[in-house]
Amino acid sequence: MPVHAPGPVVVRRYAPADENVVMDVWSRAGRAAHPFVPGEGEGERAREMREIYLVHAENWVAESDGRVVALLGLMGAEIGGLFVAPEAQGTGVGRRLVDHAAALHGRLSLDVYEKNTGARSFYARMGFEEESRRVDEEYDEVMLRLVRQAPEDPA
């Protein structure tokens, strides 16, 4: 359950000044979602997040009450990561970011760990369907490839 009802949600591009708060959100959300990944949210994974993904992906943040509570990383029409602060989960923030990505790119795809049942349920509610499976060799975990077709044009 969310700690409080959020104020208006603002979606905007990530800025380098957001790095520390985004890293905190990423670390806490990642550890909660991936307890089976050794070192999630720290160490080498944090270095890669700072030096690769925050630099090279198309990153968007969601703010609630003037505070960054979520991060969405896009690589074209692929969602590389969606991380919502645990206290903001269930408030519609993740939905807003996915809807924003769909408005930009139409058809979306992503990979999610099979064991991440919370994310899988969220993506199913958002209209994503399983396209394929593979084993992530680094962690020997099953990854699902999910896709969502472009929203229908209401015209």
Beta strands, then each sheet from edge to edge (+ up, - down):
strand 1: 9-13
strand 2: 58-64
strand 3: 67-75
strand 4: 78-84
strand 5: 108-113
strand 6: 129-136
strand 7: 141-148
sheet 1: 1+ 2- 3+ 4- 5- 7+ 6-
end
